[in-house]
Amino acid sequence: MDMLTLFLIAVGLSMDAFAVSVCKGLATPSYKFKYSLICGAWFGGFQALMPAIGYLLGVNFKSYITAFDHWIAFALLAIIGFNMIKEALSSDEENADPSFAPKTMLVLAIATAIDALAVGVTFAFLEVNIIAAVLFIGVCTFVISAAGVKIGSVFGTKYKSKAELAGGVILLLLGIKILIEHLLG
């Protein structure tokens, strides 16, 4: 997998965490840099952990499904992408909790990283250097989430749905790219 594709996957995966971070920034009465660090650490850490777990699961089943792994990668990325697009276009408003307590952040970190678990499974089929990939995804999500808290405190929810929409489109297009490359190559 080339660096551009990995970068696009990392950005796409980080959009849920970015959206939640923006909401956290919006809900926080006064911005403090430590809030950015807290969100970045929780979201970046789980965005790195989940694909690693998914990769380990995928490696164990790889020999059974190698013949149709590209379809699985496409389906998982398409489902995640369509779900993000649906959430972005939904008129439902989320109420942001201003708490940065570990209990609150754990739930949010898991919720925003579930899709990364599925991406990790696809990494096993694509024979990606998983250590480099999870570090890259974790760092990218850390930076984007940390920035999201500040952006939320300044701009509010104006860009939340646009970020989720962009993330969904990126993941959907990457799924299509993987499928086309396998079918044509």
Salt bridges, closest charged atoms under 4 A:
ASP2 OD2 - LYS177 NZ 3.96
ASP69 OD1 - HIS70 ND1 3.47
GLU94 OE2 - LYS160 NZ 3.50
GLU127 OE2 - LYS62 NZ 2.92
GLU164 OE1 - LYS160 NZ 3.64
GLU181 OE2 - LYS177 NZ 2.89
